[in-house]
């Protein structure tokens, strides 16, 4: 009987697969727990299961309960004020067939024209509801099966939100019965929680004395309590997600509102990183909700001093090491405990100020999605970087009109974060969304 149980357990472990229902995966931590994944890529690339046309957008897809959810945008032809419509598209996960679409007016006139391409925030699926945050500040809840609108909040009109220069980008999260978003509402609604079923406000918190930035919040267990971690251009704040009461705050001023990457928690440490201010690591108190400074790096003259200085990309943390792509294309390993440089590698991506790469852990290796459209399998250790393989994931189509914000060429980029779900990767650009197999059985 024990032998039979062991075989069944091993078989079950060998076929593990899960959805990707929100930003950075099921647990919002950039970890892909599927097994049975390819060790290397086939010489002729990845098997395409389907391709479906979509419009423009930076928002990555979400995958849940047999459906794929994608946000996009189309400017009204002839519009001189950059008005158009955002749209939520629901697709069948197995076939790519369009199940339903819903769209609403969206004014992009306050978004930098070189980046007014489409929504930024990944949809969030929770049970039979899907929540979206549009680039112009429209927060909506739809039924996943029918696309019927459940509730909607115009954050600009209702909360005095000023749309950031690069558009509202923060993906909301669900905690218990509440939907929570880093909002930047005036005067006291930097973070807001709503009843996820009705859209009624549950609480609001933090005086808005800075921009909201672009970073998505997370929830962690630390100090014996649940902590909502919000990083915005004035600092990092921990809140009680049930009430909005502040547990602790650490000031960390970020120029230009560029809080973009997501906070990362590893054991007793919490990390955020920025190109000018470098890395900030806080040590979390194990006995109560509090934090102290472990180390930080600065780069006010944009020299090479800070140990970690990702701009768009969220760094990866495993054990006592931080791994991440720095703003000019250099990939680094850094000691999480004190910020000491462990190693650096160049040439993985183009050398541009806003170079971007998404890092997703799978077992003892990482899947890296570069803005060049390449998918890379790699391993990181404190001793160095090992590239296992790379292949084309999806051809980049997004053009930020050349030279925008430090990019000195007119090369197209892939900036939408793919979803890794059910042994496949679902990716989108400004023309299509595709589902590609990473299932080892498909390549036997």
C-alpha positions, 0 to 999 in steps of 0.5 A: 500500500505504501508503494502504491501511495508513493507511485501515485504521489510521484505521478501527481508531483510530475504533472503539477500545473497551475494557473497564472491569475494575476501579476507575477503569478499565483502567489504574486512572487514571480515563481512558476511551480509547474513541473514537466517543463522542457530542459532546453528548447527545440532547435526549431523553436517553441510549438505554437498552440494558437495566435489571436489578434489583439490591439495595443497594450503593455498589460500582460495576460492572466490565465485562470479556469480555462480562460485567458484575459488580455487588456488592449486599447485602440485610439479613435481614428482622427482623434486629436486628444488621444481619446479611444477605447480600452478593451478586455478580451476573454479567450479560450485557453485551449483554442484562443477563440474569443469568448467575449469582449468588453470595452469602455472610453479611455482618454490617454491625453494625460499620458506621455504621447510616446507611450500612449499605446495601451493598458499597463496593469495585468488583469486579476482573476479571483473566483468568478470575477476579473478585475482590471485597472486601465491606464487612464484610471478606470477600475472595473470588475467583470464576471469571468463567464459572461463579461457582465460588468459588476462594478466600476470606479472612476478613480480620477473623478471619485478619488482625485487621482492624477494619471501618471505621465506613463499611465496608471500601471499598478496591478490591484490585489485581492486580500480576503474580501477586499480588492486593494490598489495603490492609487495616489488619490487626493488628499488621503487615498494613496492606497484604497481598499474596496469590497471586492463583491460590491465596489464599496470603499472599505478603507483609504490610507496614507496622505498623498504627498507624492506621486503614486508611481508605478509599483504594484503592492504585495501582501506578506506574513511577517512579524506575526501579522499580515502586512500590505507593502506599498512602495511609492516615490516617498517611501515604503509603507506597511499597512494592515490590509484589513483596516489600512492602519499603518504598521511602519514606514521607511522614507526612500525618496525616488526621483521622477516618480519611477517606482516601477519594480515590485517589492520582493520579500525573501526571509527576513529581508524586503527589497526594492530597487531604483536606477538613481537610488540603487537598492533598498533592503529592509530587515523585517522584525520577526516578533512584531510588525516593524522594519529597520534599514539593512542597507541602501545604495545611491546613484544620484549622478547616475554613475556605477556606484549602486550595487543594484539599480533596476529601473523597469525590471523586478529583481530576483531574490533567492537565498542571500543573493539578489539577481537582476538586470540593471538599467543599462543592460548589465546583469548582476549578482548582489549579496542581499545582506550587505549589498556587496557586488558578487558578479556582473555579466554584460551582453545579455540584452541591448545596452539601453538605459531602459533595458528590461527583462522579466525573471520567473523562477522554475525550480532551480532555474530561471526563465528570463523574458528579454525585451528583445522577444527572447526567452532564456533559460538560465541559472544564477548562483552567488558564483555567477551566471549560467545560460542554458538556452534561448529562443524567440518567444515573440517578435517585439512590436512596441515602438516608443517612437525612438529616443524616448526617455533615454532610448537612443534607437528605434528598436521595437521592444516587448514590455508585456509580462507573459503568463506562465501557466499549465506548462505553457507561456502566453505572451502578447505584443501590440498585434497578437496574443500567442500560447506556446508550449513548454511542456516536455511531452510535446517535444518527445 
